[in-house]
Amino acid sequence: MNRRDFLKSSTLTTLAMAGLSSQPVALFAQEANAGAGDAPSGPPIGCGVIGLGERGREVVNTLNHLATLPPVAICDIYEPFLKRTQEAAPKAAAYSDYRQLLEDKNVQAVVVATPTHQHKQIVLDALQAGKHVYCEAPIANTLDDAKAIAQAGQSAAPKLIFQAGLQQRVHPQSLHVYKFIRSNALGTIAACRSQWHQKTSWRRAAPDPQRQQEINWRLDKAISPGLMGEIGIHGINLTSWYVGGLPVAATGRGGVLFWKDGREVPDTVQAIIEYPGGVNLVYDITLVNSFDDSYNLFMGSQSAILVRGDKAWMVNEADAPLEGWIVYARKEPVGDDVGVVLVADATKLLALGQMPSQAKQEDPTKTMLYHALEAFVNSIHSGKPSEAGPLEGYQATVAALKTNEAIVNGSRLEFKQEWFQLS
């Protein structure tokens, strides 16, 4: 019986047997590092949210579940958005001008959730006003703006925390998987794959032509970073982090294949992002079909690791070494195979008398955004830089914007390493 057949036939032995061996505990001890929820707690940090579109409202609703970062002020130039959000945050002060929000002494930190091309001045003013800043990713729609933001974030440290909205960089599950990858669980990394499939037009309805143009900025080729900038940045960033290198080239194609409503920004794109050592990330994004949703896949000589949202599985090759802890680990079907569930915070679960092998979905309010905002406030309290700080936010933005450029031009683009440098 080879290793893969053994995994398929083994019973899901509970971790109550873990006391018979130190191996499972050693595995589960590979937990998320400080900055993703482990930092010391502290007093509430009053938070202002600038930009109350769909994402901004999601931020406010999430802050309502995070006692250490309550929403004390909200801002949007569009009155209907402001009034709608006031229903979710009735105690928050409401402003139509973000500069008035920055003058509010109750606001100690801000979340910038405006359209991407509006980030720069807001972030610079917020840092100048002495506010900690969480800026949604990509942090800008041009390299110059992104660099200005990142440099300001660096200059404000350590007094102020700047965190980019790269949720996976600070999520306990992603940090947990990172430990596995860096410990050579994959063996030699050979290929990476990412996809994001969702049937949605990206077009939003508005009562008048001017508002129609404003709210549909993602469809405006002059200011939109496209699918790869707005969505693909997360998969590219995760891959760069896990493989331990920055992209060296990108080849892309895209087009408007279904939503033929006059837009110039593609509704479907494919890209190959090249990394040092010959490893490629094949990326596929479409607004035309929802099949198979989204995931990030990393394939190596010993195993493959599949990441879907806040869950991950490791599927081992038949000839990979059979480690003792696998007998005790929880397993689930992954396609036609069986994968070991990679459980974050397992040592904490053991300390609470729970069995990681049987751990299920946690509190549904604790989304990836929740964990990202929690990491943000924990960095503020601890004074430690965010794992998704200015440099990480900048380099991810460079990679995404340049990949989008390759897609728009339908060509191969070689990255200049100086593009990734802030100084």
C-alpha positions as CSV (number, residue, x, y, z in Angstrom):
1,M,0.0,0.0,0.0
2,N,1.5,3.3,-1.0
3,R,1.3,6.5,1.0
4,R,-1.7,8.0,-0.9
5,D,-3.7,4.8,-0.6
6,F,-2.9,4.7,3.1
7,L,-4.4,8.2,3.6
8,K,-7.5,7.2,1.8
9,S,-8.1,4.0,3.9
10,S,-7.0,5.3,7.3
11,T,-9.7,6.0,9.9
12,L,-10.1,9.5,11.3
13,T,-8.4,8.7,14.6
14,T,-9.2,11.5,17.1
15,L,-6.5,13.7,18.7
16,A,-7.3,12.2,22.0
17,M,-4.5,9.8,21.1
18,A,-2.2,12.7,20.5
19,G,-0.8,12.2,24.0
20,L,0.8,8.9,22.9
21,S,3.2,10.8,20.6
22,S,4.8,14.3,20.6
23,Q,4.6,14.4,16.8
24,P,1.1,15.8,16.4
25,V,1.7,18.5,19.0
26,A,4.9,19.5,17.2
27,L,3.0,19.9,14.0
28,F,0.2,21.9,15.5
29,A,2.6,24.1,17.3
30,Q,3.3,25.7,14.0
31,E,0.9,28.5,14.6
32,A,0.3,32.0,13.3
33,N,2.9,34.5,14.6
34,A,2.1,37.7,16.5
35,G,0.3,40.4,14.6
36,A,-2.6,38.1,13.5
37,G,-4.6,38.1,16.7
38,D,-1.9,37.1,19.3
39,A,-0.8,40.6,20.2
40,P,-1.7,42.0,23.7
41,S,-5.2,43.5,23.9
42,G,-5.7,47.1,24.8
43,P,-8.3,49.8,25.1
44,P,-10.7,50.5,22.2
45,I,-9.2,52.4,19.2
46,G,-11.8,54.8,17.7
47,C,-12.0,54.1,14.0
48,G,-13.2,56.2,11.1
49,V,-14.3,54.7,7.8
50,I,-13.8,56.8,4.7
51,G,-15.8,55.5,1.6
52,L,-19.1,53.8,2.2
53,G,-19.7,51.9,-0.9
54,E,-20.2,48.1,-0.8
55,R,-16.8,47.5,0.7
56,G,-17.0,50.4,3.2
57,R,-20.3,49.2,4.5
58,E,-18.8,45.7,4.9
59,V,-16.0,47.3,6.9
60,V,-18.4,49.1,9.2
61,N,-20.5,45.9,9.8
62,T,-17.3,44.1,10.6
63,L,-16.1,46.7,13.1
64,N,-19.4,46.3,14.9
65,H,-18.2,42.9,15.9
66,L,-14.7,44.0,16.9
67,A,-14.9,45.6,20.3
68,T,-11.3,46.9,20.2
69,L,-11.9,48.9,17.0
70,P,-15.4,50.4,17.1
71,P,-16.6,52.7,14.3
72,V,-16.8,56.2,15.7
73,A,-17.0,58.1,12.5
74,I,-18.1,57.5,8.9
75,C,-17.6,59.5,5.7
76,D,-18.8,59.6,2.1
77,I,-19.5,62.4,-0.3
78,Y,-22.7,60.6,-1.5
79,E,-25.5,61.3,0.9
80,P,-27.5,58.1,0.3
81,F,-24.5,56.0,1.2
82,L,-23.9,58.0,4.3
83,K,-27.5,57.7,5.5
84,R,-27.6,54.0,4.7
85,T,-24.5,53.3,6.7
86,Q,-25.7,55.4,9.7
87,E,-28.3,52.7,10.2
88,A,-25.5,50.2,10.9
89,A,-23.5,52.7,13.0
90,P,-26.0,55.0,14.6
91,K,-23.5,56.3,17.2
92,A,-20.9,57.2,14.7
93,A,-20.4,60.8,13.7
94,A,-21.2,61.3,10.0
95,Y,-19.2,63.5,7.6
96,S,-19.3,64.3,3.9
97,D,-15.7,65.6,3.9
98,Y,-13.0,63.3,5.0
99,R,-10.9,66.2,6.3
100,Q,-13.5,66.9,8.9
101,L,-13.4,63.2,10.0
102,L,-9.6,63.5,10.3
103,E,-10.1,66.5,12.7
104,D,-12.4,64.4,14.9
105,K,-10.4,63.7,18.1
106,N,-12.3,60.5,18.7
107,V,-10.8,59.0,15.6
108,Q,-7.5,57.4,16.2
109,A,-7.4,55.2,13.1
110,V,-9.0,55.2,9.7
111,V,-9.9,52.6,7.1
112,V,-9.7,54.0,3.6
113,A,-12.3,52.1,1.4
114,T,-12.8,54.7,-1.3
115,P,-12.2,53.8,-5.0
116,T,-8.6,52.9,-5.6
117,H,-7.6,56.0,-7.5
118,Q,-8.7,58.2,-4.6
119,H,-6.5,56.6,-2.0
120,K,-3.4,58.7,-2.2
121,Q,-4.4,62.1,-0.8
122,I,-6.6,60.6,1.8
123,V,-3.9,58.3,3.1
124,L,-1.3,61.1,3.1
125,D,-3.6,63.5,5.0
126,A,-4.6,60.8,7.5
127,L,-1.0,60.0,8.4
128,Q,-0.2,63.7,8.6
129,A,-3.1,64.1,11.0
130,G,-1.6,61.4,13.2
131,K,-4.0,58.6,12.4
132,H,-3.2,54.9,12.0
133,V,-4.2,53.8,8.5
134,Y,-5.7,50.6,7.0
135,C,-5.8,51.1,3.2
136,E,-7.6,48.7,1.0
137,A,-5.6,46.9,-1.7
138,P,-4.4,47.8,-4.2
139,I,-3.2,50.8,-2.3
140,A,-3.2,52.9,-5.6
141,N,-3.9,52.6,-9.3
142,T,-0.5,54.0,-10.4
143,L,3.0,53.1,-9.3
144,D,3.8,56.8,-8.4
145,D,0.8,57.0,-6.1
146,A,1.5,53.6,-4.5
147,K,5.1,54.6,-3.8
148,A,4.0,57.9,-2.3
149,I,1.6,56.1,0.0
150,A,4.1,53.4,1.0
151,Q,6.9,55.9,1.7
152,A,4.6,58.0,3.9
153,G,3.6,54.8,5.7
154,Q,7.2,54.0,6.3
155,S,8.1,57.5,7.4
156,A,5.3,57.5,9.9
157,A,6.5,54.3,11.6
158,P,6.9,53.3,14.4
159,K,4.6,56.0,15.8
160,L,1.8,55.1,13.4
161,I,0.8,51.8,11.9
162,F,0.1,51.5,8.2
163,Q,-1.5,48.3,7.0
164,A,-2.5,47.4,3.4
165,G,-5.7,45.4,2.8
166,L,-3.8,42.2,2.0
167,Q,-6.0,40.1,4.2
168,Q,-4.2,36.8,3.6
169,R,-0.9,38.2,4.8
170,V,-2.3,38.5,8.4
171,H,-4.9,35.7,8.5
172,P,-4.1,33.0,11.0
173,Q,-4.8,30.3,8.5
174,S,-2.5,31.7,5.8
175,L,0.3,32.2,8.4
176,H,-0.2,28.6,9.5
177,V,0.1,27.3,5.9
178,Y,3.1,29.5,5.4
179,K,4.9,27.6,8.2
180,F,4.2,24.3,6.4
181,I,5.5,25.6,3.1
182,R,8.7,27.1,4.6
183,S,9.3,23.8,6.4
184,N,9.5,22.1,3.0
185,A,6.2,20.3,3.2
186,L,5.7,20.8,-0.5
187,G,9.2,19.6,-1.4
188,T,10.4,21.3,-4.6
189,I,7.8,23.8,-5.7
190,A,6.9,23.2,-9.4
191,A,3.8,25.1,-10.2
192,C,1.2,27.5,-8.7
193,R,-2.4,28.1,-9.8
194,S,-5.0,30.7,-8.8
195,Q,-8.5,31.5,-10.0
196,W,-11.4,33.7,-9.2
197,H,-14.8,33.0,-10.9
198,Q,-17.9,34.9,-10.2
199,K,-20.7,35.8,-12.5
200,T,-21.3,39.5,-11.8
201,S,-21.2,42.5,-14.1
202,W,-19.2,44.9,-11.8
203,R,-21.7,47.5,-13.0
204,R,-23.7,49.4,-10.4
205,A,-27.0,51.3,-10.9
206,A,-27.1,55.0,-10.2
207,P,-29.9,57.7,-10.4
208,D,-28.0,60.0,-12.8
209,P,-25.3,59.9,-15.5
210,Q,-22.7,61.6,-13.3
211,R,-23.2,59.3,-10.4
212,Q,-23.3,56.4,-12.8
213,Q,-19.8,57.3,-14.0
214,E,-18.5,57.8,-10.5
215,I,-19.8,54.5,-9.0
216,N,-18.6,52.5,-12.0
217,W,-15.0,53.6,-11.8
218,R,-13.8,50.0,-12.1
219,L,-15.1,50.0,-15.7
220,D,-13.2,53.1,-16.6
221,K,-10.0,52.1,-18.3
222,A,-8.3,55.4,-17.5
223,I,-8.4,54.8,-13.7
224,S,-9.2,51.1,-13.2
225,P,-6.5,48.6,-12.3
226,G,-8.7,45.9,-13.9
227,L,-9.5,42.4,-12.7
228,M,-5.9,41.7,-12.0
229,G,-5.4,44.8,-10.0
230,E,-8.6,44.7,-7.9
231,I,-8.9,40.9,-7.5
232,G,-5.7,39.2,-8.7
233,I,-3.5,41.2,-6.3
234,H,-4.4,38.8,-3.5
235,G,-3.4,35.6,-5.4
236,I,-0.2,37.2,-6.7
237,N,0.7,38.4,-3.2
238,L,0.0,35.1,-1.6
239,T,2.2,33.3,-4.2
240,S,5.1,35.8,-3.9
241,W,5.0,35.3,-0.1
242,Y,4.8,31.5,-0.2
243,V,7.5,31.0,-2.9
244,G,9.7,33.6,-1.3
245,G,10.3,35.8,-4.3
246,L,9.0,38.6,-6.5
247,P,7.7,38.2,-10.0
248,V,10.3,38.5,-12.8
249,A,7.8,38.6,-15.8
250,A,4.1,38.4,-16.7
251,T,2.3,37.4,-19.8
252,G,-1.4,38.2,-20.1
253,R,-4.5,38.2,-22.3
254,G,-8.0,39.4,-21.7
255,G,-11.2,40.7,-23.3
256,V,-14.8,41.7,-23.0
257,L,-16.4,38.3,-23.7
258,F,-19.9,38.7,-22.2
259,W,-20.7,42.0,-20.6
260,K,-20.8,44.0,-23.8
261,D,-22.2,47.2,-22.4
262,G,-19.6,49.6,-23.7
263,R,-16.9,48.8,-21.2
264,E,-13.2,48.7,-22.1
265,V,-12.0,46.9,-19.0
266,P,-11.9,43.1,-19.7
267,D,-14.5,40.8,-18.0
268,T,-12.2,37.8,-18.4
269,V,-8.4,37.6,-18.1
270,Q,-5.6,35.0,-17.9
271,A,-2.0,35.6,-16.9
272,I,1.2,33.7,-16.4
273,I,3.3,35.3,-13.7
274,E,6.9,34.0,-13.7
275,Y,9.0,33.7,-10.6
276,P,12.7,33.1,-10.0
277,G,13.8,29.5,-10.6
278,G,11.2,28.8,-13.3
279,V,8.1,28.6,-11.1
280,N,5.0,30.0,-12.8
281,L,1.7,31.2,-11.4
282,V,-1.2,30.6,-13.8
283,Y,-4.0,32.9,-13.0
284,D,-7.6,32.9,-14.3
285,I,-10.2,35.5,-13.4
286,T,-13.7,35.9,-15.0
287,L,-16.9,37.8,-14.3
288,V,-18.8,35.5,-16.7
289,N,-19.0,32.2,-14.9
290,S,-19.0,31.1,-11.2
291,F,-17.9,27.5,-11.6
292,D,-15.4,26.3,-9.0
293,D,-15.3,29.7,-7.3
294,S,-11.8,30.7,-6.2
295,Y,-8.7,29.1,-4.8
296,N,-4.9,29.2,-4.7
297,L,-3.0,25.9,-5.4
298,F,0.7,25.2,-4.7
299,M,2.2,22.0,-6.1
300,G,5.5,20.5,-5.1
301,S,7.4,17.2,-5.4
302,Q,6.0,15.9,-2.1
303,S,2.6,17.4,-1.8
304,A,0.1,20.0,-3.0
305,I,-1.6,22.6,-0.8
306,L,-5.0,24.0,-1.7
307,V,-6.2,27.2,-0.1
308,R,-9.8,28.2,-0.4
309,G,-10.7,31.3,1.6
310,D,-9.9,30.6,5.2
311,K,-9.5,26.8,4.7
312,A,-6.6,24.7,3.5
313,W,-5.8,21.1,2.7
314,M,-2.5,19.3,2.0
315,V,-2.6,16.3,-0.4
316,N,0.5,14.2,-0.3
317,E,2.2,12.3,-3.1
318,A,2.4,8.5,-2.9
319,D,6.1,8.6,-2.6
320,A,6.3,11.3,0.1
321,P,7.7,10.3,3.5
322,L,4.9,9.0,5.8
323,E,5.1,11.1,9.0
324,G,3.4,9.8,12.1
325,W,1.3,12.8,12.8
326,I,-0.8,12.3,9.6
327,V,-2.5,9.3,11.3
328,Y,-4.0,11.6,13.8
329,A,-4.9,14.5,11.6
330,R,-8.3,15.3,10.3
331,K,-8.8,14.4,6.6
332,E,-11.4,15.4,4.1
333,P,-12.1,14.6,0.4
334,V,-10.3,17.0,-2.0
335,G,-11.6,16.3,-5.5
336,D,-10.9,12.6,-6.1
337,D,-8.3,12.5,-3.4
338,V,-8.0,12.9,0.4
339,G,-6.3,15.9,2.0
340,V,-5.1,16.6,5.5
341,V,-6.9,19.6,6.9
342,L,-4.4,22.3,8.0
343,V,-5.9,23.6,11.2
344,A,-4.7,27.0,12.4
345,D,-4.6,27.7,16.2
346,A,-4.5,24.0,17.0
347,T,-2.3,24.4,20.1
348,K,-4.9,26.8,21.4
349,L,-7.6,24.4,20.8
350,L,-5.7,21.6,22.6
351,A,-5.2,23.9,25.6
352,L,-9.0,24.5,25.7
353,G,-9.6,20.7,25.7
354,Q,-10.8,20.7,22.1
355,M,-9.6,18.4,19.3
356,P,-8.2,20.2,16.2
357,S,-9.0,17.1,14.2
358,Q,-12.7,17.8,14.8
359,A,-12.6,21.6,14.6
360,K,-15.3,23.1,12.5
361,Q,-16.1,26.6,11.2
362,E,-15.6,29.2,13.9
363,D,-17.8,32.2,14.5
364,P,-19.2,33.2,11.1
365,T,-18.7,36.9,12.0
366,K,-15.0,36.3,12.1
367,T,-14.4,36.7,8.4
368,M,-11.1,37.3,6.7
369,L,-11.8,41.0,6.9
370,Y,-12.4,40.6,10.7
371,H,-9.0,39.0,11.2
372,A,-7.3,41.7,9.0
373,L,-8.8,44.5,11.1
374,E,-8.0,42.6,14.3
375,A,-4.4,42.3,13.2
376,F,-4.5,46.1,12.5
377,V,-5.6,47.0,15.9
378,N,-3.3,44.5,17.5
379,S,-0.4,46.1,15.7
380,I,-1.5,49.5,17.1
381,H,-1.6,48.1,20.6
382,S,1.7,46.2,20.4
383,G,3.6,48.8,18.4
384,K,4.8,46.0,16.1
385,P,4.8,46.6,12.3
386,S,2.0,44.9,10.4
387,E,2.8,41.8,8.4
388,A,1.1,43.7,5.5
389,G,2.9,46.9,6.0
390,P,3.9,49.6,3.5
391,L,6.5,47.6,1.6
392,E,4.3,44.5,1.3
393,G,1.4,46.7,0.2
394,Y,3.6,48.5,-2.3
395,Q,5.2,45.4,-3.8
396,A,1.9,43.6,-4.2
397,T,0.5,46.7,-5.9
398,V,3.4,46.9,-8.3
399,A,3.1,43.2,-9.3
400,A,-0.7,43.5,-9.8
401,L,-0.6,46.7,-11.8
402,K,2.2,45.5,-14.1
403,T,0.5,42.2,-14.7
404,N,-2.7,44.2,-15.6
405,E,-0.5,46.2,-18.0
406,A,0.7,43.0,-19.7
407,I,-3.0,41.9,-20.0
408,V,-4.0,45.2,-21.6
409,N,-1.2,45.1,-24.1
410,G,-1.6,41.4,-24.7
411,S,2.2,40.8,-24.3
412,R,5.0,39.6,-22.1
413,L,6.3,42.2,-19.7
414,E,9.6,41.8,-17.8
415,F,9.7,43.3,-14.3
416,K,12.5,45.6,-13.4
417,Q,13.6,44.9,-9.8
418,E,13.9,48.6,-9.1
419,W,10.1,48.9,-9.5
420,F,9.8,47.0,-6.2
421,Q,12.1,49.3,-4.3
422,L,10.8,52.1,-2.2
423,S,14.1,54.0,-1.7
